[in-house]
Amino acid sequence: MPHLTRRPFVATAAALSLSLLGLPALAQEQVLNIYSARHYQTDEALYSNFTKTTGIKINRIDGKEDELVERIRNEGTASPADLLITVDATRLEIADKLGLFQPVKSSVLESRIPAALRTPNWYSFSTRARVIVYNKVALKREQVLNYEDLANPALKGQVCVRSGAHPYNLSLGGALIAHDGEAKTEAWARGLVANFARAPKGGDTDQIMAVAAGECGVTLSNSYYVARMLRSTKPADQEAMRAVGVVWPNQSSWGTHVNVSGAGVLKHSPNRAAAVKFLEYLASDAAQLYFADGNNEWPVVASVKTNNRALESLGTFKADALPIGDLAKNTVNAQKVFDRAGWR
Ligand SMILES: [Fe+2]
């Protein structure tokens, strides 16, 4: 969990930037203030379509996840923010634990979003999977079919992976604890660390490149990074993707770990009705397409089908059915387990 310090000037900066955006709003003008840690090109259409259909003007502050959470905390009851949009169950859980959200009940959201992908205080709007990527020369597919396999001593010196403190790995840790228990997950993390080809550095894409180059044999990556590289027209990316194989992990056990992008209405939201309306809009067919496809993810609404050839080329898979809220609750423990195992 990031250490959050109190920095009063952040609140001043927030007030200033919102006033530059046109706040305080005219009394009769409906507005919605969104703090977003998601910023993709297609999200622009997402926001402008909402304004077009509802007349509600959106003021948006883009920022890094941890900074936005810190800002909302510092602004306290005076926060102009109505909604927080962010990625990863771990981050949503951190925000929720800090008491930043308020419960939302909506029959639209309940009928559109599967129960396993919502909690009382926040909702998921797209999903991504954590997959195994291996070097086809260095390893056989059969050696890396499960997350648990990456701790096998036979893979000594073969594992590259980003920091264990990163939310993507903490969320996976939350799933492992739920399915395998804490003791087994700690033994797994120790085995993983013992197999490292190098100390954790860089993001998921850096690990894929290292696997392709033969610096290591196997890594973990979010599915959208794989899709992004498959869609890339850069010769280096295409060459890298020819060198690697992609595995949907744990198909013969509990399924591939799935994480989410999500959003929640903030506790001190001044425009609550508009905020709920926006969440319901995010669950609409058109918005689901934009939201998921903008980052090569999958919609949460089952009836909405994307046309993403890169993702489709990877085939279908069995996803972990663990409710996202249960997984999120385990992430604090996952951090402790990974710390003890020395996965920094
Ligand atoms: Fe990412």
Residues whose N, C-alpha, C, O or C-beta is under 5 A from the ligand:
A	BS01	LIG	none
